C-alpha cells in the first residue's frame, strides 16, 4: 500500500472520531415546523404505537412467542410503544402547548420552568426527556431477537426433523 494513501485514510478516520467525540449539541427530540409538521409527526407516533401493539397481538395469536427470537422481538415492540408514547408526551409538553420553558444555565445545567407553575409538570418533562431509557433497550432486544432467529432453524425444517 502506498504511504500517502494510508496516511490520508488515517487522518480522515482520526478527524471523524474527533468530530463525533466533541459534538456541539446533541438534541434528543426534534422540533418541527408549525403547526403541520408537528401534527403529522404526532400522528406518526400514535401510528407506531398502534403498529407495535398489532405486532405483539399477532405474535401472540400465532404463538410465535414460543420461539426465543420472536419473544425478544415482542419485548422490543413493547419498549418501542413506551418510547413512542414518551416522545409523543415530550412533543406535547415542549412544542404543542408550550407548557415547559427550558433555559440553559451552562454546559451541564438547565432550568426547567412550567407555564402553569406546577412542579409535577417540570418533573414529568424531566422524566420523559429520558426517552433513551426506552429506545436503547428496544433496539437491543430487537437485535437479540433477530440474532436468535438467524440461529434457529426455519419452522418447516424443525417440524420435518433430520
C-alpha positions as CSV (number, residue, x, y, z in Angstrom):
1,X,0.0,0.0,0.0
2,X,1.2,3.4,-0.8
3,X,2.3,5.5,2.1
4,X,0.4,8.6,1.1
5,X,-3.0,6.8,0.8
6,X,-2.6,5.1,4.1
7,X,-1.8,8.4,5.9
8,X,-4.7,10.2,4.3
9,X,-7.1,7.4,5.4
10,X,-5.7,7.5,9.0
11,X,-6.2,11.3,9.1
12,X,-9.7,11.0,7.9
13,X,-10.5,8.4,10.5
14,X,-9.0,10.5,13.2
15,X,-10.9,13.6,12.1
16,X,-14.2,11.6,12.1
17,X,-13.5,10.3,15.6
18,X,-12.7,13.8,16.9
19,X,-15.8,15.3,15.4
20,X,-18.1,12.5,16.8
21,X,-16.5,12.7,20.2
22,X,-16.9,16.5,20.5
23,X,-20.4,17.4,19.4
24,X,-21.6,21.0,19.7
25,X,-25.1,20.0,20.6
26,X,-27.0,16.7,21.0
27,X,-30.7,17.0,20.9
28,X,-32.8,14.0,21.9
29,X,-36.0,15.2,20.4
30,X,-36.5,17.0,17.2
31,X,-38.5,20.3,16.8
32,X,-40.9,20.6,13.8
33,X,-42.3,23.4,11.8
34,X,-45.5,24.9,13.0
35,X,-48.1,23.5,13.0
36,X,-48.5,20.9,10.2
37,X,-45.1,19.2,10.8
38,X,-45.8,18.7,14.4
39,X,-49.3,17.3,13.8
40,X,-48.1,14.8,11.3
41,X,-45.2,13.8,13.5
42,X,-47.5,13.3,16.5
43,X,-49.9,11.2,14.4
44,X,-46.9,9.1,13.3
45,X,-46.0,8.4,17.0
46,X,-49.5,7.2,17.6
47,X,-49.4,5.0,14.4
48,X,-46.1,3.5,15.5
49,X,-47.6,2.6,18.9
50,X,-50.7,1.1,17.3
51,X,-48.4,-0.9,14.8
52,X,-46.2,-2.3,17.6
53,X,-49.3,-3.3,19.5
54,X,-50.7,-5.0,16.5
55,X,-47.3,-6.8,16.0
56,X,-47.4,-8.1,19.6
57,X,-51.0,-9.2,19.1
58,X,-50.2,-11.3,16.0
59,X,-47.0,-12.7,17.5
60,X,-49.1,-14.0,20.5
61,X,-52.1,-15.0,18.4
62,X,-49.9,-17.2,16.1
63,X,-48.0,-18.5,19.1
64,X,-44.7,-17.4,17.6
65,X,-43.5,-16.2,21.0
66,X,-42.7,-19.8,21.9
67,X,-39.6,-19.1,19.9
68,X,-37.0,-17.1,21.9
69,X,-36.2,-14.9,18.9
70,X,-39.8,-13.8,18.4
71,X,-40.2,-13.4,22.2
72,X,-37.3,-10.8,22.2
73,X,-38.9,-9.1,19.3
74,X,-42.2,-8.9,21.2
75,X,-40.4,-7.3,24.2
76,X,-38.7,-4.9,21.7
77,X,-42.1,-3.9,20.4
78,X,-43.3,-3.2,23.9
79,X,-40.3,-0.9,24.6
80,X,-41.0,0.8,21.2
81,X,-44.5,1.5,22.4
82,X,-43.2,3.1,25.6
83,X,-40.6,5.1,23.7
84,X,-43.0,6.5,21.1
85,X,-45.6,7.4,23.7
86,X,-42.8,9.1,25.7
87,X,-41.7,11.1,22.6
88,X,-45.3,12.0,22.0
89,X,-45.6,13.4,25.5
90,X,-42.3,15.4,25.1
91,X,-43.6,17.0,21.9
92,X,-46.9,17.7,23.5
93,X,-45.3,19.5,26.5
94,X,-42.5,21.2,24.6
95,X,-44.0,22.2,21.3
96,X,-47.7,21.7,21.0
97,X,-48.8,23.6,24.1
98,X,-45.5,25.2,25.2
99,X,-46.2,24.1,28.8
100,X,-42.4,24.0,29.5
101,X,-39.7,26.6,29.1
102,X,-36.1,25.3,29.3
103,X,-33.2,27.8,30.0
104,X,-29.6,26.7,29.6
105,X,-27.5,27.9,32.5
106,X,-24.2,26.4,31.2
107,X,-23.0,23.3,29.5
108,X,-24.1,21.0,32.4
109,X,-27.1,22.7,33.9
110,X,-30.6,23.8,32.7
111,X,-33.5,25.3,34.4
112,X,-37.0,23.9,33.6
113,X,-40.0,26.1,34.2
114,X,-43.6,25.2,33.5
115,X,-46.1,27.8,32.3
116,X,-48.7,26.9,35.0
117,X,-46.1,26.9,37.8
118,X,-46.6,23.2,38.8
119,X,-43.7,21.1,40.0
120,X,-45.4,17.9,38.6
121,X,-45.2,19.3,35.0
122,X,-41.4,20.0,35.5
123,X,-40.8,16.6,36.9
124,X,-42.8,14.9,34.1
125,X,-40.9,16.8,31.5
126,X,-37.6,15.9,33.0
127,X,-38.5,12.2,33.2
128,X,-40.0,12.0,29.6
129,X,-36.9,13.6,28.2
130,X,-35.0,10.5,29.2
131,X,-36.5,8.7,26.2
132,X,-33.3,6.8,25.5
133,X,-34.2,4.6,28.6
134,X,-36.9,3.0,26.3
135,X,-35.3,3.3,22.9
136,X,-32.0,1.7,23.7
137,X,-33.5,-1.4,25.3
138,X,-35.9,-1.6,22.3
139,X,-33.1,-1.6,19.8
140,X,-31.0,-4.1,21.9
141,X,-34.0,-6.5,22.2
142,X,-34.7,-6.2,18.5
143,X,-31.0,-7.1,17.8
144,X,-31.1,-10.1,20.2
145,X,-34.4,-11.3,18.6
146,X,-33.1,-11.1,15.1
147,X,-29.8,-12.7,16.1
148,X,-31.7,-15.7,17.7
149,X,-34.0,-16.0,14.7
150,X,-30.9,-16.4,12.5
151,X,-29.6,-19.2,14.6
152,X,-33.0,-21.1,14.8
153,X,-33.9,-23.5,12.0
154,X,-36.9,-22.5,10.0
155,X,-40.2,-23.9,11.3
156,X,-40.6,-26.3,8.3
157,X,-37.2,-27.8,8.8
158,X,-37.7,-28.2,12.5
159,X,-41.0,-30.0,12.0
160,X,-39.6,-32.4,9.4
161,X,-36.7,-33.3,11.6
162,X,-33.3,-34.7,10.4
